[in-house]
């Protein structure tokens, strides 16, 4: 059911539901009350309430020193000062009573309960950058988009700068652009080649990146170019990028890097990653061989749609133009050395796709770093046979994984396989949907949402005999996460009274998942709370974890429907390594990953 406007059915603290247009069902709205754990915490740390728990705690007051003690002891937040605690008290009182602390000196029980429910004052994870950002780029998982210019599916949707802007605003740090000659061969478009996608000019995308690159994060934006251009158009790209980005554009002095720079050294910089022109020209010659094989342009790192899909007019004209060139024309184009250096010089991260076996391609070169791209199927095969080679390669080099070519609907794959093997760039269709994308959102809520998450130390370590982490090895439980789901609130404010059920208030339940290495994966579910806009579950679950550094806590609220599919009530995904112990407010998101205005859960996290 779609969202409706609120009606007159709310009356004197109750909701009225009509059945068969003649019967009227009235449900009383019970105001949400603090749980026993909240009351006990308030009683323990407040003053003036008798200290005996129960109703006597209602009369207590929690001042700055008491709130500071609660945050230190119960929330394990030792960095809080008395002054910061007073600022929190002032803010809660301002929101609830519109008065200053000169009128109210502390929090009563209801104030304290509301403070715990404010997700901006009591968030479940650390809201700012807190990891070391001075290591090479290869030491980080990087928020990566795939075909970032597409507005929908991979075959017929429009190409636009709008999805690029949305991705940057969400914190994505790697933007992918497929660049092709236009129909006249004189300019550059961005489009998904040999499909019905409509193009957008490259200059429009580059200007949008310049204007929005650092909206949500100051750390570097990497533009990966799927290059299908002639040498003269490559020179035009170089000129265009230099003019548009100016001092924002970073490129190294040397032709190749021995080690990648760090995110901290590239603040507010833009870097380019693609195949160098020499590799491109070698792979493109001859065109006839490409036609025999029926493959995409060899310059592409990725699979492109097969021959059963319709080519665009522009790509058809481009290939016809290449076929019409004489041998001398192609030799002249390859010999235009004056054009190549300008383009090649701007490429900071040299990219490539395996030319032979993946195992051979993943051999680590001492004095050179690069980026390698694998499809999700290639990653699966490689990890099955050479998992430690992948880990070893990603300690120094970048590995980018992209969706298989048959994901025409812009769906995504499971990201944990890549992360477990150290792959930094798990390229996702950000305009897509589904649980895999929720996991991606969850991973990059870590480290203040800056788009760079430091890889766990065990993925970067080498033993005395060059041994590295073995993802297949069975490990012992390192710690246990206890998750308590107290209650939920906010649906009554964000949805109409009949959104979930036409004849009664909703019947909510919560599903709690751990998604990580196979040994850690788990699923739990609360009971269903019937006919209540303020469900109180008060249930706790335990999750033993062998690799908590890579585990994600996925939470989903559903509304039970006896006759149909259960309705969606919100979701979130949080990195376990970032969870803040104690009682926390957990905001929920819609299916697209947009934060819901009012809906949140009150939960508790304990590590043992």
Secondary structure as GFF3:
##gff-version 3
##sequence-region A 1 608
A	DSSP	beta_strand	10	11	.	.	.	ID=ss1
A	DSSP	beta_strand	14	19	.	.	.	ID=ss2
A	DSSP	beta_strand	23	28	.	.	.	ID=ss3
A	DSSP	alpha_helix	36	45	.	.	.	ID=ss4
A	DSSP	three_ten_helix	54	59	.	.	.	ID=ss5
A	DSSP	alpha_helix	64	73	.	.	.	ID=ss6
A	DSSP	alpha_helix	82	97	.	.	.	ID=ss7
A	DSSP	alpha_helix	109	117	.	.	.	ID=ss8
A	DSSP	three_ten_helix	137	139	.	.	.	ID=ss9
A	DSSP	beta_strand	140	142	.	.	.	ID=ss10
A	DSSP	alpha_helix	162	170	.	.	.	ID=ss11
A	DSSP	beta_strand	174	181	.	.	.	ID=ss12
A	DSSP	beta_strand	188	190	.	.	.	ID=ss13
A	DSSP	beta_strand	200	201	.	.	.	ID=ss14
A	DSSP	alpha_helix	202	212	.	.	.	ID=ss15
A	DSSP	beta_strand	221	228	.	.	.	ID=ss16
A	DSSP	alpha_helix	231	245	.	.	.	ID=ss17
A	DSSP	three_ten_helix	246	248	.	.	.	ID=ss18
A	DSSP	three_ten_helix	264	266	.	.	.	ID=ss19
A	DSSP	beta_strand	270	274	.	.	.	ID=ss20
A	DSSP	alpha_helix	277	284	.	.	.	ID=ss21
A	DSSP	alpha_helix	287	293	.	.	.	ID=ss22
A	DSSP	alpha_helix	313	324	.	.	.	ID=ss23
A	DSSP	alpha_helix	327	334	.	.	.	ID=ss24
A	DSSP	alpha_helix	337	345	.	.	.	ID=ss25
A	DSSP	beta_strand	347	353	.	.	.	ID=ss26
A	DSSP	alpha_helix	358	361	.	.	.	ID=ss27
A	DSSP	beta_strand	371	375	.	.	.	ID=ss28
A	DSSP	alpha_helix	376	394	.	.	.	ID=ss29
A	DSSP	beta_strand	398	402	.	.	.	ID=ss30
A	DSSP	alpha_helix	416	420	.	.	.	ID=ss31
A	DSSP	beta_strand	425	426	.	.	.	ID=ss32
A	DSSP	alpha_helix	435	443	.	.	.	ID=ss33
A	DSSP	three_ten_helix	447	449	.	.	.	ID=ss34
A	DSSP	beta_strand	452	454	.	.	.	ID=ss35
A	DSSP	three_ten_helix	457	459	.	.	.	ID=ss36
A	DSSP	beta_strand	479	489	.	.	.	ID=ss37
A	DSSP	alpha_helix	491	494	.	.	.	ID=ss38
A	DSSP	beta_strand	508	515	.	.	.	ID=ss39
A	DSSP	three_ten_helix	518	520	.	.	.	ID=ss40
A	DSSP	beta_strand	522	525	.	.	.	ID=ss41
A	DSSP	beta_strand	536	545	.	.	.	ID=ss42
A	DSSP	three_ten_helix	548	550	.	.	.	ID=ss43
A	DSSP	beta_strand	552	559	.	.	.	ID=ss44
A	DSSP	beta_strand	567	575	.	.	.	ID=ss45
A	DSSP	three_ten_helix	576	578	.	.	.	ID=ss46
A	DSSP	beta_strand	582	589	.	.	.	ID=ss47
A	DSSP	beta_strand	595	607	.	.	.	ID=ss48
###
